[in-house]
């Protein structure tokens, strides 16, 4: 974040691209360990996919399906983060609606 504005997101997929499965094993190399020293800005996704809080649930579902992301930052018009929405949040809301 810069001046409260969202600059990027580190997702589970971003981490999986960087982290070696050899860390903590006998096969671990110096290159494997060097990934642990990376800064967040080196692994984050900069092409932000966001929603404003006024968007509806169907907009969020469309983003989850179209972009295959696991969470969506919720921002205001100035890109100041207001929260984060996960696909699990959507499922919980659907479950509550059914009860």
Secondary structure, DSSP 8 states (H G I E B T S, - for coil): -BTTB---B--HHHHHHHS-TTTTSTT--HHHHHGGG--HHHHSB-S--EEETTS-HHHHHHHHHHH--SEEEEE-TT-BEEEEEEHHHHHHHHHHHH-
